[in-house]
């Protein structure tokens, strides 16, 4: 074999070795780079009746950053108010105990846990779940933008403020749907005015449904299949290692060819 031929072979082998080593270097970070955490978290609440209400419902909140996509259904609540569909103002409350009150919270003994009496359990309004427009606490008693009627299917994507996000992530956010059927209340409570909006009866703003928002359990990790399933090393690393081994073999071939080229004939 001539020295020129050997040089050409060496150059080709060097190229192969470099390609294999480069494959190893490029693939290596796949093993060490941390996986990015999922930004999306899903919360659910079962809406149970309060204050002699007979309704029920459920709500799902899918949080992506500060954007919340909310899907809710409830039924069985008061249907009409003054011959109009009954407005059911609803909110995310937070910053307190993260729970729904019991009748023990009825401090004045009128048979109704009003919004103020329930506040130590679920906290102040942090986000108003309106059908349109404002979602701040300022819109909390705006009956014009509340879901109305005995039942509703609510779907809306909104931006949550820092206080609401903190309550969600701390596990103390609570959904409260307001609006009771006055005929189910005691004679005393039927005569009382709302502590929030004195122009309205107590029934209009008192809690009817309540449910704490809880994180949905995360799904199990997908399992691998094929020859690399169960391996602690990513497939990219395995493939890169194969390329690196090919490069090492080529390097050994270089040395062998070089020795042969330099050997006396």
Secondary structure by P-SEA (a helix, b strand, c coil): ccaaaaaaaaaaaaaaaaaaaaaaaaaccccccccccccbbbbbbbbbbcccccccbbbbbbbccccccccccccccccccccccbbbbbbbcccccccccccccccccccccccccccccccccccccccccccccccccccccccccccccccbbbbbcaaaaaaaaaccbbbbbbbcccccccccccccccccccccccccccccbbbbbbbcccccccccccccccccccaaaaaaaaaaaaaaaaaaaaaaaaaaaaccc
